[in-house]
């Protein structure tokens, strides 16, 4: 791969939310963002939950090292 690794899941989620204004959980999962990331991103101030299953990006910048993509949700099989 030229240019190194692509954007993290968090980068993709925040960029998508900024582009669309408001996004639904379904839209984020369709682009590969696990649902459990959404609560973490809200806790960290990257996304704001504005309604049931509806999110907006905040002004906070994503720091890719905040949590790794390898940290998967709950370890369910």
The 8 nearest C-alpha neighbors of each residue, nearest first, counted from 0:
[[1, 3, 2, 4, 5, 6, 7, 8],
 [0, 2, 3, 4, 5, 6, 7, 11],
 [1, 3, 0, 4, 5, 6, 7, 63],
 [2, 4, 1, 0, 5, 6, 7, 63],
 [3, 5, 6, 2, 0, 7, 1, 8],
 [6, 4, 7, 3, 2, 0, 8, 11],
 [5, 7, 10, 11, 8, 4, 9, 63],
 [8, 6, 10, 9, 11, 5, 63, 68],
 [7, 9, 11, 10, 12, 32, 6, 68],
 [8, 10, 12, 7, 11, 13, 61, 63],
 [11, 9, 7, 13, 8, 12, 6, 14],
 [10, 12, 8, 14, 9, 13, 15, 7],
 [13, 11, 9, 15, 14, 10, 8, 16],
 [12, 14, 16, 10, 15, 11, 56, 17],
 [15, 13, 17, 11, 16, 12, 10, 18],
 [14, 16, 18, 12, 13, 17, 11, 19],
 [17, 15, 13, 19, 56, 18, 14, 20],
 [18, 16, 14, 20, 15, 56, 19, 13],
 [17, 19, 15, 16, 20, 14, 13, 21],
 [20, 18, 16, 21, 17, 15, 22, 55],
 [21, 19, 17, 16, 18, 55, 22, 56],
 [22, 20, 55, 19, 54, 16, 53, 23],
 [23, 21, 54, 53, 16, 26, 55, 19],
 [24, 22, 53, 26, 25, 52, 54, 27],
 [23, 25, 52, 27, 26, 28, 53, 22],
 [24, 26, 28, 23, 27, 29, 52, 22],
 [27, 25, 29, 23, 24, 28, 22, 30],
 [26, 28, 24, 29, 30, 32, 25, 23],
 [27, 29, 32, 31, 25, 30, 26, 33],
 [28, 30, 26, 27, 31, 25, 32, 24],
 [31, 29, 27, 28, 32, 26, 12, 11],
 [30, 32, 28, 29, 33, 27, 8, 12],
 [31, 33, 28, 27, 30, 8, 34, 12],
 [34, 32, 35, 36, 28, 31, 72, 37],
 [35, 33, 36, 37, 32, 28, 24, 38],
 [34, 36, 37, 33, 72, 38, 39, 73],
 [37, 35, 39, 34, 33, 38, 40, 32],
 [36, 38, 40, 35, 39, 34, 41, 46],
 [39, 37, 41, 40, 36, 35, 42, 34],
 [40, 38, 42, 36, 41, 37, 43, 35],
 [39, 41, 43, 37, 45, 42, 38, 46],
 [40, 42, 46, 44, 38, 43, 39, 47],
 [43, 41, 39, 40, 44, 38, 45, 46],
 [44, 42, 40, 41, 45, 39, 46, 38],
 [43, 45, 41, 42, 46, 40, 59, 57],
 [46, 44, 40, 57, 59, 43, 41, 56],
 [47, 45, 56, 41, 57, 55, 40, 44],
 [46, 48, 55, 41, 54, 49, 56, 57],
 [49, 47, 54, 50, 53, 55, 46, 41],
 [48, 50, 54, 53, 47, 55, 51, 52],
 [51, 49, 53, 48, 52, 54, 47, 23],
 [50, 52, 53, 49, 48, 54, 23, 24],
 [51, 53, 24, 23, 50, 54, 48, 25],
 [54, 52, 23, 50, 51, 22, 49, 48],
 [55, 53, 48, 22, 47, 49, 21, 46],
 [56, 54, 21, 47, 46, 16, 20, 57],
 [55, 57, 46, 16, 17, 13, 45, 47],
 [56, 58, 45, 46, 59, 47, 55, 44],
 [57, 59, 60, 56, 45, 44, 46, 17],
 [60, 58, 57, 45, 44, 61, 56, 46],
 [61, 59, 62, 58, 45, 57, 13, 44],
 [60, 62, 63, 10, 59, 45, 9, 13],
 [63, 61, 64, 65, 60, 10, 66, 9],
 [62, 64, 65, 61, 7, 66, 10, 9],
 [63, 65, 66, 62, 67, 61, 7, 68],
 [66, 64, 63, 62, 67, 61, 43, 9],
 [67, 65, 64, 68, 63, 70, 69, 62],
 [66, 68, 69, 70, 64, 65, 63, 7],
 [67, 69, 70, 66, 8, 71, 7, 9],
 [70, 68, 67, 71, 66, 72, 8, 7],
 [71, 69, 68, 67, 72, 66, 73, 74],
 [70, 72, 69, 74, 73, 68, 33, 35],
 [73, 71, 74, 35, 70, 75, 33, 36],
 [72, 74, 75, 71, 35, 70, 76, 36],
 [73, 75, 72, 71, 76, 70, 69, 35],
 [76, 74, 73, 72, 71, 35, 70, 33],
 [75, 74, 73, 72, 71, 33, 70, 35]]
